[in-house]
Amino acid sequence: MLVQSGLDVERIRQDFPILQARVHGKPLVYLDNGATTQKPRAVLDALARYYEEYNANVHRGVHRLSELATARYEGARETVRRFLHAASTQEIIFVRGATEGINLVAASLGRSFKAGDEIVISAMEHHSNIVPWQMLAEDRGLKLRIIPMSDEGELLLDGFEFTDRTRLVGIVHVSNALGTVNPVERIIRQAHARNIPVLVDGAQAVAHMSVDVQALDADFYVFSSHKLYGPTGTGVLYGKRALLDAMPPYQGGGDMIASVSFEKTTYNVLPYKFEAGTPNVADAIGLAAAIDYVHRVGLDSIAAHEHELLSYCSAQVASVPGVRLIGTAAHKASVVSFVMESAHPHDVGTILDQEGVAIRTGHHCAQPVMERLGIPATARASLALYNTRAEIDALVRGLHKVNEVFG
């Protein structure tokens, strides 16, 4: 039985039914966790229990099923609060994912921005933390300023200054394309010195490290359930209560109201002010089950295991003739991106798929990163708690086969 970094990985793998699958007759080697993670049985069972035992709408029903559903749904909010170490469940907004969380802040807080104001983001952002700000900038006459990055994939903060016109900083915690762990604490301190709020995109961080939004002093923090072993279609926006209280609603409809008349509508209290319509009850409950699962395994143990795998994977992939690693920052998490002399990344991914190895190829919704580095795309292996050295060895064997086919 394989035990690494305190984890019984083979036992953990039994919790994920899909990992027993075969692809093209080969055992599945799933190394596309940066795109989405697989789901443990605990999450699948939680979803089934909701639909089989207490499927009902929440908050206003007086019958037993609605009361059960409401209790589980609000219990999920408390689970998320503890996970992020937030001060109150009023600071936890359920959204469809990190993307919608960012769009919510842009659409709501952004209403107060004026022509000539600045929004600062970095050169390694996912499109989800670029496009909403571009749309807002075009609509309101704002300026978008970019923190540059080095060839290694590290932000060049020395010499970059926020200004009196900077109204918000949006920064990715962990780069999905490069794996870089950014110094968000330093960025937040520098921004707060000028009373500038900071939004942190934690979509690629929360599955790999403990996040304490109060210790970070983040004003907003977003993440998606499906990259934390939970269901798709739900996620979280954390926001400091004072900021959320001052922000206007994002969408109108049921549940975000206190009262409605044709003359005037009054809005609900936090967090419901930002949760219009019937919520995604089942998947919020599934997210809570995923968080509970991660807690049982232990985030510190997961981080140690993944760090060990990252070091091994980086060295083994780099040893393949014609391979060049992309993104070699000193502080990284669970992502190995690379290019090969012999083949385009899409061809690399196709050959690997025939060997049962699932990776991601392309620009990873980070086209400005590719442009900055002068490449059209990369192949990306992204790691999770259930991955093993044997799977990395299978990846490397597949890369040698790519060389045989295209070399």
KAWO-V468621 format. One record per pair of residues at least 4 apart in sequence whose C-alpha atoms are under 7 Angstrom apart, sorted by the first residue. I is the first residue (numbers start at 1). J is the second residue. Records with the same first field share a line. If there is no record, write none. Layout:
# KAWO-V468621
I->J / J
This chain:
# KAWO-V468621
1->10
2->8 / 9 / 10
3->7 / 8 / 9
4->8 / 305
5->301 / 304 / 305
6->301
7->301
8->12
9->13 / 386
10->14
12->386
13->19 / 386
15->40 / 41
16->38 / 39 / 40 / 41
17->41
19->28
21->27 / 28
22->26 / 27 / 28
23->27 / 28 / 356
24->354 / 356
26->355 / 356
27->356
28->356 / 357
29->356 / 357 / 358 / 391
30->357 / 358
31->358 / 359 / 381 / 382 / 383
32->36 / 358 / 359 / 360 / 381 / 382
33->37 / 382 / 383 / 384
34->176 / 204 / 227 / 382
36->226 / 227
37->226 / 227 / 228 / 229
38->229
39->43 / 44 / 229 / 230
40->44 / 229
41->45
42->46 / 289
43->47 / 230 / 286 / 289 / 290
44->48
45->49
46->50 / 285 / 286 / 289
47->51 / 282 / 286
48->52
49->53
50->54 / 55 / 282
51->55
54->65 / 68 / 69
55->65 / 69
56->65 / 66 / 69
57->66
58->66 / 69 / 70
59->70
61->66 / 67
62->66 / 67
63->67
64->68
65->69
66->70
67->71
68->72
69->73
70->74
71->75
72->76 / 285
73->77 / 281 / 284 / 285
74->78
75->79
76->80 / 284 / 285 / 288
77->81 / 89 / 92
78->82 / 89
79->83 / 288
80->84 / 288
81->85 / 86 / 88 / 89 / 92
82->86
84->211 / 212 / 213
85->212 / 213 / 214
86->213 / 214
90->241 / 270 / 271
91->238 / 239 / 240 / 241 / 271
92->236 / 237 / 238 / 239 / 271
93->236 / 237 / 238 / 271 / 274
94->234 / 235 / 236 / 237 / 275
95->100 / 101 / 234 / 235 / 236 / 237
96->100 / 233 / 234 / 235
97->101 / 223 / 224 / 225 / 233 / 234 / 235 / 236
98->102 / 203 / 222 / 223 / 224 / 235 / 236
99->103 / 128
100->104
101->105 / 222 / 236 / 237
102->106 / 129
103->107 / 132
104->108 / 250
105->109 / 110
106->110 / 132 / 133 / 136
107->111 / 250
108->247 / 248 / 249 / 250
109->247
113->117
114->140 / 142
115->140 / 141 / 142
116->141 / 142 / 143
117->142 / 143 / 165 / 166 / 167
118->142 / 143 / 144 / 145 / 165 / 166 / 167
119->143 / 144 / 145 / 166 / 167 / 168 / 169
120->144 / 145 / 146 / 168 / 169 / 170
121->145 / 146 / 147 / 169 / 170 / 171
122->146 / 147 / 148 / 171
123->146 / 147 / 148 / 149 / 368 / 369
124->175 / 366 / 369
125->129 / 130 / 172 / 366
126->130 / 365 / 366
127->131 / 365 / 366
128->132
129->170
130->134
131->135
132->136
133->137
134->138
135->139
136->140
137->141 / 142 / 143
138->142
147->155 / 156 / 157 / 160
148->155 / 156
149->153 / 154 / 155 / 156
150->154 / 155 / 156
151->373
152->327 / 328 / 329
153->178 / 180 / 327 / 328 / 329
154->180 / 329
162->166 / 191
166->196
167->196
168->196 / 197 / 198
169->197 / 198 / 199
170->198 / 199 / 200
171->199 / 200 / 201
172->200 / 201 / 202
173->181 / 182 / 184 / 200 / 201 / 202 / 205
174->179 / 180 / 181 / 182 / 202 / 204 / 205
175->179 / 180 / 181 / 204
176->204
177->337 / 364 / 366
178->326 / 327 / 335 / 337
179->332 / 333 / 334 / 335
180->329 / 331 / 332 / 333
181->331 / 332 / 333
183->187
184->188
185->189 / 216
186->190
187->191
188->192 / 198 / 218
189->193
191->195 / 196 / 197
192->196 / 197
197->219
198->218 / 219 / 220
199->218 / 219 / 220 / 221
200->218 / 220 / 221 / 222
201->221 / 222 / 223
202->206 / 221 / 222 / 223
203->222 / 223 / 224 / 227
205->209
206->210 / 211 / 228
207->227 / 228
208->299 / 302 / 303
209->299 / 303
210->299
212->216
213->217 / 218
214->218
219->239 / 240
220->237 / 238 / 239 / 240
221->237 / 238 / 239
222->236 / 237 / 238
223->235 / 236 / 237
224->234 / 235 / 236
225->229 / 230 / 231 / 232 / 234 / 235 / 287
226->230 / 231 / 232
228->290
229->290
230->286 / 287 / 290
231->283 / 286 / 287
234->280 / 283 / 284
239->243 / 244
240->244
241->245
242->246
243->247
249->273 / 274
250->274
251->274 / 276
252->256 / 276
253->276 / 277
254->276 / 277
255->272 / 275 / 276 / 277
256->267 / 268 / 272 / 273 / 274 / 275 / 276
257->266 / 267 / 268 / 273
258->266 / 267 / 268
259->265 / 266
260->264 / 265 / 266
261->265
267->273
268->272 / 273
269->273
280->284
281->285
282->286
283->287
284->288
285->289
286->290
287->291
288->292
289->293
290->294
291->295
292->296
293->297
294->298 / 299
295->299
298->302
299->303
300->304
301->305
302->306 / 385
303->307
304->308
305->309 / 385
306->310 / 334 / 383 / 384 / 385
307->311 / 333 / 334
308->312
309->313 / 389
310->314 / 334
311->315
312->316
313->317 / 392
314->318 / 336
315->319
316->396
317->396
318->323 / 324 / 325
320->400
322->340 / 341 / 342
323->338 / 339 / 340 / 341
324->338 / 339 / 340
325->337 / 338 / 339
326->337 / 338
327->337
334->382 / 383
335->380 / 381 / 382 / 383
336->380 / 381 / 382
337->378 / 379 / 380 / 381
338->378 / 379 / 380
339->345 / 378 / 379
342->403 / 406 / 407
343->347 / 348 / 406
344->348
345->349 / 361 / 362 / 377 / 378 / 379
346->350 / 361 / 362
347->351
348->352 / 402
349->353 / 359 / 360 / 361
350->354
351->355 / 402
352->356 / 357 / 358 / 398
353->357 / 358
355->398
357->395
359->380 / 381
360->379 / 380 / 381
361->377 / 378 / 379 / 380
362->377 / 378 / 379
363->367 / 370 / 376 / 377 / 378
366->370
367->371
368->372
369->373
370->374 / 375 / 376 / 377
371->375
383->387
387->391
388->392
389->393
390->394
391->395
392->396
393->397
394->398
395->399
396->400
397->401
398->402
399->403
400->404
401->405
402->406
403->407
